[in-house]
Amino acid sequence: MILMAGISKQEIGGAISDMNETTASMTRNKEATAAEASPASPPVTNCHNSPSRSTNNGPSSSCHCCAITPDSGSAHGASILMALSTCHCFKRYFLWRGFIRDWAAPSNVSMVEARHSPSHEIIMMLKFKKPAFIGLGLIALVSAIWLDFYLPEHTIATITGVEVKRTDKDGPISQKNPADGPTTDVYYIYTERPGENIRVFRNEDTQWGWPFYFKFNAADVQAKAKSMEFEKRLARITSYGWRVNMFSMFPNVTKIESTEPDASTWSFFRWFWFGIWALVMGKAILATWRYFDRLEDKI
């Protein structure tokens, strides 16, 4: 019975080296007999059709085709190598171990390569790695713009005037924008910062709608802005939104209070939510990276 589990890569390499030494010894010493240089190889029969041949799950423990064991000695290296090169159990065992696939039958090679090759699903998933990160980048960009529009910011400026305008869905009503639907009165506050042009804010209640500032005191805010206009005091204006001239968009004021010239415009509420956004996006990017990294490790 062949002790296949005892044969290692080092023993095969040793067998090849011994075979080379045996050949050199035969050349140097022609007087030595063939039996002394290299003993006759043990009889080898083909076990391919034997009922006790090895299976795909590993080598058979009852193979009768060879009579070679790892204890045959280094002097029998050539014989061991010759016998093992024709032994199907040897081929199947090392195919099963993944050492020498090229000695096996084509069907067994295909079986082992399929076992060690990545699945079709993994390859298909890896094709989505770049689109996944591009999608995450777009989500991060859009969400950052959305937060920048709706989160409050502070502006320190001098109030130069207030006004009430009749507006519709297209903005303040004028000769260029006649009323074409329901109208409402909207308060406007004009401000000026040193070295800058006038910046216009709108002062409108959000009530119970979006964004949820629950503002119901637009008239009171307008009255305070009017009093600060006469006193020429600096005001810290809390607002959200952008000023876009093309679309007649104005930031909406939520609060006005007196302040000093060296007052800070830092908004805790604004940067708190930007911090949450950064943590969420960082976690999503890291999780995506690790997911595709695990897929690549399976290849």
C-alpha positions in Angstrom: 0.0 0.0 0.0 1.3 3.5 -0.9 1.6 5.9 1.9 0.7 9.0 -0.2 0.4 11.3 2.8 4.1 10.8 3.6 5.4 12.1 0.3 6.2 15.8 0.3 7.7 18.3 -2.1 11.1 18.0 -0.4 11.1 14.2 -0.9 10.3 14.6 -4.6 13.1 17.2 -5.0 15.4 14.8 -3.1 14.4 12.0 -5.5 15.3 14.1 -8.5 18.7 15.0 -7.0 19.4 11.4 -6.2 18.6 10.4 -9.7 21.1 13.0 -11.1 23.8 11.7 -8.6 23.1 8.2 -9.7 23.6 9.1 -13.4 26.8 10.9 -12.6 28.1 7.9 -10.6 27.4 5.6 -13.5 29.4 7.8 -15.8 32.4 8.0 -13.4 32.4 4.3 -12.6 31.6 2.2 -15.6 32.7 -0.9 -13.8 29.8 -0.7 -11.3 27.0 -2.9 -12.1 23.5 -1.6 -13.0 22.1 -3.1 -9.8 24.5 -1.3 -7.6 24.0 2.1 -9.3 20.2 2.0 -9.6 18.2 -1.0 -8.4 15.5 -2.3 -10.6 12.3 -0.5 -10.3 9.4 -2.3 -8.6 6.8 -3.5 -10.9 4.2 -0.9 -11.7 0.8 -1.6 -13.0 -1.9 0.8 -14.1 -4.4 1.3 -11.4 -6.7 3.6 -13.5 -9.2 0.9 -14.0 -8.7 -0.7 -10.6 -11.8 -0.9 -8.4 -9.7 0.5 -5.5 -8.4 3.6 -7.4 -8.4 7.0 -5.7 -11.3 9.3 -5.9 -11.7 13.0 -6.2 -11.9 13.3 -2.5 -8.3 12.2 -2.0 -6.1 9.2 -2.5 -7.3 5.7 -1.9 -6.0 3.8 1.1 -6.2 0.4 -0.7 -4.2 0.9 -3.9 -2.4 -2.2 -5.1 -0.6 -0.8 -8.2 2.7 0.3 -6.5 4.8 -1.0 -3.7 6.8 2.1 -2.9 6.9 3.9 0.5 8.7 7.0 1.6 11.2 4.7 3.5 12.7 3.3 0.3 15.9 5.4 0.9 17.7 7.9 -1.2 19.5 5.2 -3.1 16.2 4.3 -4.8 15.4 7.9 -5.8 15.3 7.1 -9.6 13.2 4.1 -9.0 10.8 6.0 -6.8 10.5 8.8 -9.3 9.9 6.4 -12.3 7.3 4.5 -10.4 5.5 7.5 -9.1 5.5 9.2 -12.5 3.2 6.4 -13.9 1.1 5.8 -10.8 -2.4 7.2 -11.1 -2.9 7.3 -7.4 0.2 9.5 -7.1 -1.1 11.8 -9.8 -4.6 12.1 -8.3 -3.2 12.6 -4.8 -1.0 15.6 -5.8 -3.8 16.9 -8.0 -6.0 16.8 -4.9 -3.3 18.6 -3.0 -2.9 21.1 -5.8 0.8 20.4 -6.4 1.1 19.1 -9.9 -2.1 19.6 -11.9 -0.3 19.1 -15.2 0.2 15.4 -14.5 -3.5 14.7 -14.2 -6.2 13.9 -16.7 -7.8 16.9 -18.4 -11.1 16.3 -16.7 -9.5 16.3 -13.3 -7.5 19.5 -14.1 -10.8 21.2 -15.1 -12.3 20.1 -11.8 -9.5 21.5 -9.7 -9.2 24.8 -11.6 -12.9 25.3 -11.2 -12.6 24.6 -7.5 -9.8 27.3 -7.1 -11.1 29.9 -9.6 -13.4 32.8 -8.6 -17.0 32.3 -9.1 -18.9 34.1 -11.8 -20.9 36.1 -9.2 -17.7 37.4 -7.6 -16.3 38.6 -10.9 -19.6 40.3 -11.8 -19.7 42.0 -8.4 -16.1 43.3 -8.7 -17.2 45.1 -11.9 -19.4 47.3 -9.8 -16.5 48.5 -7.6 -15.8 51.7 -9.6 -19.5 52.5 -10.2 -20.2 52.0 -6.5 -17.6 54.6 -5.4 -18.8 57.0 -8.1 -22.3 56.6 -6.8 -21.1 57.2 -3.2 -19.3 60.3 -4.4 -22.5 61.7 -6.1 -24.5 60.9 -3.0 -22.0 62.8 -0.8 -22.0 65.8 -3.2 -25.8 66.0 -3.4 -26.3 65.6 0.3 -23.6 68.2 1.1 -25.3 70.7 -1.2 -28.7 69.9 0.4 -27.4 70.4 3.9 -25.6 73.6 2.9 -28.9 75.0 1.6 -31.2 74.1 4.5 -28.9 74.4 7.6 -28.8 77.8 9.3 -25.8 80.2 9.0 -25.0 83.5 10.6 -24.3 86.8 8.9 -23.2 90.0 10.6 -24.3 93.1 8.7 -26.0 96.5 9.0 -29.7 96.7 8.1 -30.2 99.4 5.6 -33.9 99.0 4.8 -37.0 96.8 5.0 -39.9 96.3 2.5 -43.1 94.3 1.9 -43.7 93.0 -1.6 -46.6 91.2 -3.1 -45.3 87.9 -4.6 -46.5 84.9 -6.5 -44.8 81.5 -7.3 -42.4 83.3 -9.7 -41.2 85.9 -7.2 -42.0 89.6 -6.5 -44.7 91.0 -8.8 -43.5 93.7 -11.2 -44.0 94.8 -14.8 -41.7 91.9 -15.9 -43.4 89.4 -13.6 -47.2 90.1 -13.6 -49.3 88.1 -11.2 -50.5 84.8 -12.7 -51.7 82.9 -9.7 -52.2 83.1 -5.9 -50.2 86.0 -4.3 -49.0 86.7 -0.8 -47.1 89.4 1.1 -43.4 88.7 1.8 -41.1 90.8 3.9 -37.7 91.8 2.6 -34.7 93.0 4.6 -31.8 94.8 3.0 -28.4 94.6 4.6 -24.9 95.8 3.9 -21.5 94.6 5.1 -18.4 96.7 5.0 -16.8 96.5 1.6 -19.6 94.5 0.1 -22.8 95.2 -1.8 -26.3 95.1 -0.4 -27.5 91.6 0.4 -31.3 91.0 0.4 -33.1 88.5 2.7 -36.7 87.4 2.7 -38.6 87.1 5.9 -41.3 84.5 5.6 -42.9 82.0 8.0 -42.2 78.4 7.6 -45.0 77.4 9.9 -45.4 73.6 10.1 -43.9 72.9 6.7 -40.5 72.1 5.4 -37.9 73.1 6.5 -39.0 72.5 10.1 -37.9 75.8 11.7 -41.5 76.3 12.9 -41.3 80.0 12.3 -44.5 81.9 13.0 -43.2 85.4 13.9 -42.2 86.9 10.5 -44.0 90.2 11.4 -42.1 90.5 14.7 -38.8 89.9 13.0 -39.7 92.5 10.5 -40.5 95.0 13.2 -37.2 94.4 14.9 -35.3 94.8 11.6 -37.1 98.1 11.1 -36.0 99.4 14.6 -32.4 98.4 14.0 -32.5 100.2 10.6 -33.1 103.5 12.4 -30.5 102.8 15.1 -27.8 101.7 12.6 -26.8 98.9 14.8 -25.0 95.7 13.7 -27.3 92.7 13.5 -26.5 89.0 13.5 -28.9 87.5 11.0 -29.7 83.8 11.1 -30.9 82.4 7.8 -31.0 79.5 5.5 -30.9 79.3 1.7 -29.0 81.0 -1.1 -29.2 84.2 -3.0 -29.6 83.3 -6.7 -30.4 86.3 -8.9 -31.4 84.2 -11.9 -34.2 82.5 -10.1 -35.1 85.4 -7.7 -34.1 83.2 -4.7 -33.4 84.9 -1.4 -32.2 83.4 1.9 -35.0 83.3 4.5 -34.4 85.0 7.8 -35.2 83.0 10.9 -33.8 85.2 13.7 -32.3 88.7 14.1 -30.4 90.0 17.1 -28.0 92.8 18.0 -24.3 92.0 18.1 -20.8 93.4 18.2 -18.4 93.8 15.3 -16.1 91.0 16.5 -18.9 88.5 17.1 -18.5 85.0 15.7 -20.6 83.7 12.8 -19.9 80.0 13.8 -23.1 77.9 13.9 -23.1 74.9 16.2 -26.3 73.5 14.8 -25.0 73.7 11.2 -21.6 72.0 11.9 -23.2 69.4 14.2 -25.2 68.1 11.3 -22.2 68.3 8.9 -20.3 66.2 11.4 -23.0 63.6 11.4 -23.0 63.7 7.6 -19.2 63.2 7.5 -19.5 60.2 9.9 -22.2 58.5 7.9 -20.5 59.0 4.5 -17.1 57.9 5.9 -18.8 54.7 7.3 -20.5 54.0 4.0 -17.2 54.4 2.1 -15.3 52.3 4.5 -17.9 49.5 4.5 -17.9 49.5 0.6 -14.1 49.4 0.5 -14.0 46.4 2.9 -16.8 44.6 1.0 -14.9 44.7 -2.3 -11.6 44.0 -0.5 -13.1 40.7 0.8 -14.3 39.8 -2.7 -10.8 40.4 -4.1 -9.4 38.1 -1.4 -11.5 35.3 -2.6 -9.9 35.3 -6.1 
